[in-house]
């Protein structure tokens, strides 16, 4: 079965080191998921930031 994700929001983010990333919120009708512009999944933290799994990179929203 193919998953159908719809982009619902695009957010510009920045890491502590100043690198900039695009995080895309996608929905499938039941729950959101968050991915980088290249499709790599990220985890949303309780404080609204994002973490790239397998790294210590924390991304903060700079423009919703």
C-alpha positions in Angstrom: 0.0 0.0 0.0 1.3 3.4 -1.0 1.4 6.2 1.6 -0.2 9.5 0.5 1.3 12.5 2.4 0.2 16.0 1.8 2.5 19.0 2.6 0.6 21.1 5.2 3.3 23.6 6.2 6.9 24.6 5.3 9.1 26.0 8.0 12.5 27.5 7.7 14.8 26.4 10.6 18.3 27.1 11.9 20.7 24.9 13.8 22.9 26.2 16.7 25.8 26.4 14.3 23.9 28.7 11.9 23.1 26.1 9.2 19.7 26.6 7.7 17.2 23.8 7.0 13.7 23.5 5.6 11.3 21.3 7.6 8.1 20.2 6.0 5.0 19.2 8.0 3.1 16.5 6.1 -0.3 14.9 6.9 -1.9 11.7 5.9 -5.3 12.4 7.5 -4.5 10.8 10.8 -1.2 12.2 12.1 1.5 14.7 11.0 5.1 13.8 10.2 8.1 16.1 9.8 10.7 15.8 7.1 13.7 17.8 5.9 13.5 19.2 2.4 15.4 16.1 1.2 12.8 13.7 2.7 14.8 12.7 5.8 12.5 12.4 8.8 13.0 14.6 11.9 11.4 14.4 15.3 9.4 17.2 16.8 10.4 18.1 20.4 8.0 19.3 23.1 9.4 22.8 22.9 8.6 23.2 19.2 12.2 22.5 18.0 13.1 19.5 15.9 15.9 16.9 16.2 17.5 15.0 13.4 17.6 11.4 14.4 21.1 9.9 14.8 22.6 13.3 15.3 22.7 15.9 18.0 21.4 18.6 15.7 18.5 20.6 17.1 16.6 22.8 14.6 14.7 25.9 15.7 12.0 27.5 13.6 13.0 30.9 12.3 10.0 31.4 9.9 6.8 29.4 9.9 
